[in-house]
């Protein structure tokens, strides 16, 4: 079995019936870890049609499922910026997200509104405190050296202004393109730590960052005074 490229999104979709999972959780998982889209040739995205004949974009939490689409020769990873570009380029009115056992339909208008607000305009980041935050920071210190591609990780407490709920959030800078798979692998390793096994997504979420593509976000994180773990053991890389 091929491991999901975005396991958090796959978990939420598997638990849903036509998108019954909380919309916020699905949006966060999608914009955190991205998705895979089926392609008929390099640069040629396969789209579908809704009952009204309008184009829709197909997205998969599992790369293997995307390759099973008829006429697909492979899949292409798509992050948040790529998703918005594809919606504009294909004229799709809707994104249909699928996992092995679930599905969610996300209208383009909602995706555009979400993209405008994620992560800076609405999401508020502050120092993470409490026993879970301390345990997560200690686990990060132990685990990060085992991930050579990880440059640094920032731990925060994230809160939406219109919600009383908050969550622990990791921003992880990864010297790989796309950065999502390694960042998600790191989070899974952290949640296997004895002191953190009671936690799960969305109590802890991850935002993958590429050092070049997301340099502005990284600079902002460095200015927030968040708990930061830098990978001093990582080899020097040229990119």
C-alpha positions in Angstrom: 0.0 0.0 0.0 1.3 3.4 -0.9 1.4 5.8 2.1 -0.8 8.9 1.8 1.1 12.0 0.7 -1.1 14.0 3.1 -2.0 11.6 5.9 -3.9 14.2 7.9 -6.2 15.0 4.9 -6.6 11.3 4.2 -7.7 10.7 7.7 -10.3 13.4 7.7 -11.7 12.4 4.3 -11.8 8.7 5.4 -13.9 9.7 8.4 -16.3 11.8 6.3 -19.2 11.0 4.1 -19.3 13.6 1.3 -17.4 16.1 3.4 -19.1 15.7 6.8 -15.8 16.4 8.5 -15.4 20.0 9.8 -14.7 22.3 6.9 -12.0 24.1 8.8 -10.1 20.9 9.5 -10.3 19.9 5.9 -9.1 23.3 4.7 -6.2 23.3 7.2 -5.1 19.8 6.2 -5.3 20.7 2.5 -3.4 24.0 2.8 -0.9 22.4 5.3 0.1 19.4 3.3 -1.1 19.8 -0.2 -2.5 17.1 -2.5 -1.8 15.2 -5.7 -3.5 15.8 -9.1 -3.6 13.3 -12.0 -1.8 14.3 -15.2 -2.1 13.0 -18.7 1.3 14.3 -19.6 3.8 16.7 -17.9 2.0 19.9 -17.2 -1.4 18.5 -18.5 -3.8 18.2 -15.6 -6.8 15.9 -15.9 -10.1 17.5 -15.0 -13.6 16.2 -14.7 -17.1 17.6 -15.1 -20.0 18.1 -12.7 -23.6 17.2 -13.6 -24.0 20.7 -15.1 -21.0 20.1 -17.4 -18.8 22.6 -15.6 -15.1 21.7 -15.1 -14.0 20.4 -11.7 -10.5 19.8 -10.4 -9.7 16.4 -8.9 -7.4 16.2 -5.9 -6.1 13.2 -4.0 -4.6 12.8 -0.5 -3.0 9.6 -1.8 -0.7 9.8 -4.9 -1.6 6.2 -5.8 -5.3 7.0 -6.1 -4.5 9.8 -8.5 -2.6 7.5 -10.8 -5.7 5.2 -11.0 -7.7 7.9 -12.8 -8.4 6.8 -16.4 -5.8 8.2 -18.9 -3.5 9.3 -16.1 0.2 8.7 -16.6 1.1 9.9 -13.1 0.4 12.6 -10.5 1.8 15.9 -9.7 2.1 17.4 -6.2 0.1 20.6 -5.6 0.6 23.0 -2.7 -1.7 25.9 -1.8 -0.2 28.3 -4.4 -0.3 25.6 -7.1 -3.9 24.8 -6.2 -5.1 28.3 -6.8 -3.1 28.6 -10.0 -4.7 25.3 -11.3 -8.2 26.5 -10.4 -7.5 29.7 -12.4 -5.9 27.9 -15.3 -8.5 25.2 -15.7 -11.5 27.3 -14.9 -12.7 24.7 -12.5 -15.7 25.7 -10.3 -15.0 23.1 -7.7 -12.3 20.9 -6.1 -13.3 17.3 -5.5 -10.9 15.9 -2.8 -10.7 12.1 -2.5 -9.1 9.6 -0.2 -9.5 5.8 -0.2 -12.7 5.9 1.7 -14.0 9.5 1.7 -14.6 12.6 -0.4 -15.2 16.3 0.1 -16.4 18.8 -2.5 -15.0 22.4 -2.0 -16.4 25.2 -4.2 -13.8 27.5 -5.8 -15.2 30.6 -4.1 -14.6 29.1 -0.7 -11.1 28.0 -1.6 -10.3 31.5 -2.9 -11.6 33.1 0.3 -9.6 30.6 2.4 -6.4 31.2 0.4 -6.8 34.9 1.0 -6.8 34.4 4.7 -4.3 31.5 5.2 -2.1 31.6 7.2 -1.3 35.3 8.0 -4.6 37.3 7.8 -6.7 35.3 10.2 -4.5 32.7 11.9 -2.9 34.2 15.0 0.4 32.6 16.2 1.7 33.0 19.8 4.2 31.2 22.1 3.0 27.7 23.0 2.9 27.0 26.8 1.9 24.1 29.0 3.0 20.5 29.4 2.1 19.4 25.8 4.1 22.2 24.3 7.1 21.4 26.5 6.9 17.8 25.6 6.6 18.6 21.9 9.6 21.0 22.1 11.7 18.4 23.8 10.7 15.8 21.2 11.5 18.2 18.4 15.0 18.7 19.9 15.6 14.9 19.9 14.0 14.1 16.5 15.0 17.0 14.2 18.7 15.9 13.9 17.4 12.6 12.4 15.9 14.5 9.5 18.8 16.0 7.5 16.6 17.9 5.1 14.9 19.8 7.9 16.4 23.3 8.5 14.3 24.4 11.4 11.0 24.0 13.2 8.9 26.7 14.9 6.3 25.7 17.6 3.4 28.0 18.2 -0.1 28.1 19.6 -2.5 28.9 16.7 -5.9 30.5 17.2 -8.6 31.7 14.8 -10.1 35.1 15.9 -13.7 33.7 15.5 -13.0 30.5 17.4 -12.2 29.9 21.1 -10.3 26.7 20.1 -6.6 26.7 19.5 -4.1 24.1 18.4 -0.4 23.4 18.6 1.2 24.3 15.2 4.5 23.4 13.7 6.1 25.3 10.8 8.8 23.2 9.4 11.4 24.4 6.8 12.5 21.6 4.6 15.2 21.5 1.9 13.1 19.4 -0.4 10.6 20.3 -3.0 7.8 19.6 -2.1 8.5 20.0 1.6 5.2 18.4 2.7 6.2 14.7 2.8 9.2 15.2 5.2 7.3 17.6 7.4 4.4 15.2 7.7 6.9 12.3 8.5 8.4 14.4 11.2 5.0 15.1 12.8 4.2 11.4 12.7 7.5 10.6 14.4 6.8 13.2 17.1 3.3 11.9 17.9 4.8 8.4 18.4 6.8 9.8 21.4 5.5 8.4 24.7 4.7 11.8 26.1 2.7 12.8 23.0 0.7 9.7 22.1 -2.5 11.2 23.6 -2.4 13.9 20.9 -3.5 13.7 17.3 -4.3 15.9 14.4 -5.9 18.5 14.5 -4.6 19.0 18.1 -1.1 19.3 16.5 -0.8 20.3 12.8 2.2 21.0 10.5 2.8 23.7 7.9 5.6 22.7 5.5 7.8 25.5 4.2 10.4 25.6 1.5 13.4 27.9 2.5 13.3 29.7 -0.9 9.6 29.7 -1.8 8.6 30.7 1.8 11.5 32.9 2.8 9.1 35.8 3.8 7.1 33.5 6.1 10.3 32.1 7.7 11.5 35.7 8.4 8.2 36.5 10.0 8.3 33.4 12.2 11.8 34.3 13.3 10.4 37.6 14.5 7.6 36.2 16.6 9.7 34.9 19.5 8.4 31.3 19.1 10.2 28.2 20.4 12.5 27.2 17.6 14.6 24.1 17.0 17.3 24.5 14.4 19.1 21.6 12.8 22.7 22.4 13.6 23.6 18.8 12.7 22.4 19.0 9.1 24.9 18.9 6.3 25.6 22.1 4.3 23.3 22.1 1.2 23.7 24.3 -1.9 20.0 25.2 -2.2 
